[in-house]
Amino acid sequence: MNPVIAVVGAGFSGSMAALHLLAALPRSWSVLLCEKAGSFGRGLAYGTEAPAHLLNLRSPNVSAYPDRPDHFATWLGGLPEDERAGVAVTPAGTFAPRALYGRYLGELLTEAVVAEGTPRLHLVHDAIADLVPVAGGYAVRTEGGASYPVAGAVLAMGNLTGPGAPPSRHRLDPWRPEEFGRLHPDRPVLVVGTGLTMVDAVASLRGRGFSGRIVALSRRGLVPNVHAPTKPWPVPDLTAADLASLTRLTRRIRAEIAAAARAGRDWRDVIDALRPVIGYLWRSLPGLERSRFLRHLRPFWDVHRHRAAPPAATAIAREIAAGTLDVRAGRILAIADGPGEAVVTIRPRGGTTDETLTVQGIVDATGIGRIDETGDPLLRRLVVRGLARPDAFGLGLAAGDDYRLRAERPGRLWTMGPLLRGTLWECVAVPDIRSQAAEVAALIAAEVECLPAGRGHPPSE
Ligand SMILES: Cc1cc2nc3c(=O)[nH]c(=O)nc-3n(C[C@H](O)[C@H](O)[C@H](O)COP(=O)(O)OP(=O)(O)OC[C@H]3O[C@@H](n4cnc5c(N)ncnc54)[C@H](O)[C@@H]3O)c2cc1C
């Protein structure tokens, strides 16, 4: 058997890592791509089948290959017209259904698996339960009891799942919309969270025939802004003093937005201009200022930076105007489960009087979890064994600029995608992930090329 790098998780991050590794590694090396869910390539974001779940990036921005920006658009254009029916062409750009994007990614992996010559991409359909250090690398242990010797591994396990919304027997998973089909068509439903997951959940509820009132609740009740046509704006010139204080940085960005408005431009131009430097801004801010950002500014940033595709935003705006979707700011104080319904006590933001809401289901759209809340057995074992540790904010894993895990016992373990959130902050959108994949693959290839002959070959246990 050839020397191997494992990739744990075959969502967008892991799939991109695998494809870039195949291109970058010496020909004698192969890639073991491991996925516990039903399909390879799709992950959480692109596993949806709902046509109303659109990519929130314009088609030219989501090519799998940064050096071939038309790759996805060309693939899309090659589909029969009826299969392209859900593609939304708007003045702000073309937005494809995420299901089609998942299909595109799946096809890229299939092409790599069946490529001519000695197979170099091996798929393992099982949950990885442990990575045990052994001579020359690691033993990748699956839940099903298999063990694969590898020289190193990329952890691409996606967003952490946390406890999310307060527990209730009537809790619904936004990623299992088939559960929505069992709801009574017109008794209220509560969605906890008002971000892009809420936007998806509302589309799924309506898509499954639910016609009742939806209440969406978050601390601030902020809903994602809509995409609009944008034009390039120069990256703002930021001084060291701007980067030393969150207050000052925020003021500086607001001033830039005001300058853009005076020039007849849109705030989105400025937010998009910041995108390539966000990792730098994040790392430049002192730790306390980053914590302040997470506590106070994050919801505002999220609704400006992570915008909804126009058809999705229009659907939400219509629901709000019609009163069928009630977006509230506040927090849940208590949930009393009863047969067939839950009575939820809410404290409205800034209010002193509590309200109660009787709902038949509570959709948990609270988004991402934290390392200390995760029940993921692999992450827990890696942390306990000193092979990984949480980043300073507990949002993911500590890693260096070279994507290598920072831990008591550093080794050939790298990470990318949402697990880098605390390290890079801006790391989950398609353009960020595909760049990370190319970079991590190049770094791994450079490292294994320097290994003395025989090292990196499959370790024996
Ligand atoms: C609903 C949703 C919509 C989004 N829409 C967009 C968008 O329109 N545009 C955009 O740019 N970004 C979007 N994003 C951002 C998104 O995070 C990234 O685009 C990307 O999909 C993240 O991929 P990932 O592979 O890191 O994570 P995931 O998609 O979560 O994939 C991780 C995979 O790892 C597997 N896994 C985890 N643990 C193990 C284990 N121990 N063993 C084996 N397998 C394991 C999981 O089963 C999963 O398939 C969206 C995100 C979500 C959640």
The ligand as an SDF file (V2000), in Angstrom:
LIG
                    3D

 53 58  0  0  0  0  0  0  0  0999 V2000
  -26.9630   25.3370    5.8850 C   0  0  0  0  0  0  0  0  0  0  0  0
  -25.7080   25.9810    5.4300 C   0  0  0  0  0  0  0  0  0  0  0  0
  -25.7070   26.6980    4.2600 C   0  0  0  0  0  0  0  0  0  0  0  0
  -24.5450   27.2920    3.8050 C   0  0  0  0  0  0  0  0  0  0  0  0
  -24.5770   27.9840    2.6520 N   0  0  0  0  0  0  0  0  0  0  0  0
  -23.4470   28.5280    2.1850 C   0  0  0  0  0  0  0  0  0  0  0  0
  -23.4540   29.2240    0.9450 C   0  0  0  0  0  0  0  0  0  0  0  0
  -24.4820   29.3520    0.3070 O   0  0  0  0  0  0  0  0  0  0  0  0
  -22.2910   29.7580    0.5040 N   0  0  0  0  0  0  0  0  0  0  0  0
  -21.1410   29.6460    1.2240 C   0  0  0  0  0  0  0  0  0  0  0  0
  -20.1120   30.1500    0.7760 O   0  0  0  0  0  0  0  0  0  0  0  0
  -21.1160   28.9960    2.4030 N   0  0  0  0  0  0  0  0  0  0  0  0
  -22.2340   28.4420    2.8920 C   0  0  0  0  0  0  0  0  0  0  0  0
  -22.2150   27.7810    4.0820 N   0  0  0  0  0  0  0  0  0  0  0  0
  -20.9600   27.6860    4.8150 C   0  0  0  0  0  0  0  0  0  0  0  0
  -20.4410   26.2450    4.9290 C   0  0  0  0  0  0  0  0  0  0  0  0
  -19.9350   26.1160    6.2290 O   0  0  0  0  0  0  0  0  0  0  0  0
  -19.3340   25.8860    4.0200 C   0  0  0  0  0  0  0  0  0  0  0  0
  -19.6740   26.2780    2.7390 O   0  0  0  0  0  0  0  0  0  0  0  0
  -19.0150   24.3880    3.9800 C   0  0  0  0  0  0  0  0  0  0  0  0
  -20.1180   23.6900    3.5090 O   0  0  0  0  0  0  0  0  0  0  0  0
  -18.4900   23.7870    5.2480 C   0  0  0  0  0  0  0  0  0  0  0  0
  -18.1140   22.4860    4.8990 O   0  0  0  0  0  0  0  0  0  0  0  0
  -17.4110   21.4970    5.8810 P   0  0  0  0  0  0  0  0  0  0  0  0
  -17.0110   20.3410    5.0640 O   0  0  0  0  0  0  0  0  0  0  0  0
  -16.3510   22.1970    6.6310 O   0  0  0  0  0  0  0  0  0  0  0  0
  -18.5180   21.1420    6.9350 O   0  0  0  0  0  0  0  0  0  0  0  0
  -19.7980   20.1390    6.8090 P   0  0  0  0  0  0  0  0  0  0  0  0
  -20.5950   20.4680    5.6210 O   0  0  0  0  0  0  0  0  0  0  0  0
  -20.4370   20.2060    8.1300 O   0  0  0  0  0  0  0  0  0  0  0  0
  -19.1190   18.7410    6.5730 O   0  0  0  0  0  0  0  0  0  0  0  0
  -18.4010   18.0640    7.5650 C   0  0  0  0  0  0  0  0  0  0  0  0
  -18.5590   16.5910    7.2890 C   0  0  0  0  0  0  0  0  0  0  0  0
  -17.7550   15.8710    8.1950 O   0  0  0  0  0  0  0  0  0  0  0  0
  -18.4440   14.6980    8.5510 C   0  0  0  0  0  0  0  0  0  0  0  0
  -17.8840   14.2330    9.8230 N   0  0  0  0  0  0  0  0  0  0  0  0
  -17.8530   14.9050   10.9960 C   0  0  0  0  0  0  0  0  0  0  0  0
  -17.2420   14.1760   11.9290 N   0  0  0  0  0  0  0  0  0  0  0  0
  -16.8700   13.0200   11.3430 C   0  0  0  0  0  0  0  0  0  0  0  0
  -16.2020   11.8590   11.8080 C   0  0  0  0  0  0  0  0  0  0  0  0
  -15.7840   11.7320   13.0850 N   0  0  0  0  0  0  0  0  0  0  0  0
  -15.9870   10.8470   10.9350 N   0  0  0  0  0  0  0  0  0  0  0  0
  -16.3990   10.9440    9.6330 C   0  0  0  0  0  0  0  0  0  0  0  0
  -17.0540   12.0220    9.1600 N   0  0  0  0  0  0  0  0  0  0  0  0
  -17.2750   13.0520    9.9950 C   0  0  0  0  0  0  0  0  0  0  0  0
  -19.8930   15.1220    8.6320 C   0  0  0  0  0  0  0  0  0  0  0  0
  -20.7680   14.0260    8.4800 O   0  0  0  0  0  0  0  0  0  0  0  0
  -19.9860   16.1060    7.4760 C   0  0  0  0  0  0  0  0  0  0  0  0
  -20.4420   15.5230    6.2840 O   0  0  0  0  0  0  0  0  0  0  0  0
  -23.3560   27.1790    4.5530 C   0  0  0  0  0  0  0  0  0  0  0  0
  -23.3740   26.4620    5.7460 C   0  0  0  0  0  0  0  0  0  0  0  0
  -24.5200   25.8590    6.1840 C   0  0  0  0  0  0  0  0  0  0  0  0
  -24.4970   25.0870    7.4550 C   0  0  0  0  0  0  0  0  0  0  0  0
  1  2  1  0
  2  3  1  0
  2 52  2  0
  3  4  2  0
  4  5  1  0
  4 50  1  0
  5  6  2  0
  6  7  1  0
  6 13  1  0
  7  8  2  0
  7  9  1  0
  9 10  1  0
 10 11  2  0
 10 12  1  0
 12 13  2  0
 13 14  1  0
 14 15  1  0
 14 50  1  0
 15 16  1  0
 16 17  1  0
 16 18  1  0
 18 19  1  0
 18 20  1  0
 20 21  1  0
 20 22  1  0
 22 23  1  0
 23 24  1  0
 24 25  2  0
 24 26  1  0
 24 27  1  0
 27 28  1  0
 28 29  2  0
 28 30  1  0
 28 31  1  0
 31 32  1  0
 32 33  1  0
 33 34  1  0
 33 48  1  0
 34 35  1  0
 35 36  1  0
 35 46  1  0
 36 37  1  0
 36 45  1  0
 37 38  2  0
 38 39  1  0
 39 40  1  0
 39 45  2  0
 40 41  1  0
 40 42  2  0
 42 43  1  0
 43 44  2  0
 44 45  1  0
 46 47  1  0
 46 48  1  0
 48 49  1  0
 50 51  2  0
 51 52  1  0
 52 53  1  0
M  END
$$$$
